[in-house]
């Protein structure tokens, strides 16, 4: 049986290894990762899928501004290869989106496979006026509005806004000032 729960701090190394296996060594160079670097996930929006107490899936959301509007970035989503036929990814997404809406978030962005994410309500239309801070395949840049019009008319840059991690401020230099 699979259990979806809030991510546990002790799962950090297991989660990172899972993400490395799922996305390969190039995962740290992706534009979405640049938005996550040095930031904490959005509060209350980090999830783990557990089988017999072992992490087999992960999903996080990140705070950002999308053309001047508050939004979230979904990802990364990863499931162990041995567990990919059980609908764990879809369950993580449904749980995560429901929780994000409960917390009052208005919209979510992601970069992913359109045929997979359209079943959750994602489409290209809410992100037409938005620009990512690096290279992104526009056909894979998708959005979902919890509140009609929350993103549809947003214009401009997508910018990370989440809390900085402790690691990003060590050494007496706050990255907010160094950037």
N, C-alpha and C positions, 0 to 999 in steps of 0.2 A: 504494500500500500504506500502511496506517495502522500506526503504531508507538506502543504505550503505554509510557510511561516515567515516571520521577520528574519532577515539575515542575522546570523550570529557572528559577533566579532572574532571568535575563535576559528571561523571558517575562512579567514582571509587567504591563507596560503593555498587551501584546497580550491577556493574560488579562482584565484589567479592561475593556478595550474589548469583548471578546467577551461578558462578563457584562452590560455595559450594553446591548448589542444584544439579548441574549437575554431580559433581564428588565425593561428600560426604566428610566426615571429613578426610579421608585418602589422599586427594589430595596434602597436603603439604609435604607428605613423599615420593612422587614419585621422581625418578631420574631426570626426566625432570624439575621438580620444583627446584631441587638443582641447576641446571644450570641457572635458572631464579632468584633465591634468591639474593637480594641485587643489582640487575641489572635493568637498564631501558630497555624497549623494543627497538628493532632496530628502528632507526629514520625513520619516515614516514610509519611505518608498523604495526600500531595498528588500528583496524577497529571495528566499531559498526554497528549493524543492528538495525534500529529504526522503530517502528510502532507507528504512532500518537505521535512522539516525545519521546517515551519511549524505552529504550534499551532492545532489546529482543534477541540479539545475539552478540557474541564477538569473535574476533580472533586477536592474536598478533604473531609477529615473533621476534626472539632473535638472537643477533650476537654471533657467536662462531667460534672456530677453529676445523676443523675436520681432524685429521691427519696432522696438519700443514697448512691446506688450509682454507681460509675464506669461511664461509657458514652461513646459517640461520637455526634456529630451529622453526618449525611451532607449535604453540599451546600456551596455550590451545584454543580449539575451543569449544564453548558452545552456545546452543540455548535454549530459554525457552521451556519447555515441550509443552505448548499450541501453539507453533509456529513451531514445528518440521516437519510438513508435507508439508511445503511450499517451500522447497529447499533453505532455508536461509543459512544453513551451506555450501552447495555447492557453493552458490553465494559468500559468504565470502571468501572461498578458492580461487575461480577463480579470484576475485578482488585482493586478497592479492598476489597471485602468479604473476599476471600480473604486479602489482606495483613493486614487488621485482625484476622482470626481467628488468623493465624499469629503476630501480635504479642501475642496473649493477651487481646485485648479481649473483653468478655462480651456486649455488646449495642450496638445502633445505633438512633438515633431519626432521624426526618426529618419534614418537612412537604411532602407532594407528592401526586400523583394516585394514589389507591389502585389503580385498574385497571392502571397501569403498574408499580407497585412490588410488587404481590403475587407476581408471577412470580419475584421474588428472595427471597421468604419474609417480606416485611413484612406486618403486619396491625395492626389497632387494639387487639387484646387486651393486648399488653405495655405499653401506655401509658395504660390506663384510669385509673390512680391518679395520673398525673403532671399537673402544671400548668406551662404555659409562662409566661415572664415578660412576656407581652403578648398581644395578640389573635391567635388562631389558629383557623382553621376546624377543629373537632374531627374532622370527617370526613376531613381530610387529615393528621392527626397519627398517625404510624405508628411501629411499632417492630419490631425483629428481634433475637432472642436467639441467640447462638452457643452459649450454655450454657443448657439448660432452666431456667427460673425466674429467670434473671438480672435480668429487668425486671418479670416478671408481677405480683409483689407489691409493687413499688416504689410508694411513696406520697409525694407532696409536689412541691416545686418543682424545675424544671430550671434549673441554674445553671452558667454558664461556669467552667471551671477551667484552661484551657490557659495556657501561658506568655504573658506580656505581650510585645507587640512593643516594639522599641526606641523607636518613635515615641510609644507610649503613656506612656513614662516620661521623655521629654525635658523639659527646663525645670526639673529638680530636683524635680518632683512625681510621685511614684509613684501611679498610679491606684488601686492596691490600698488605699492609705491615704486617697485622696480620695473614694472611693465611700461 
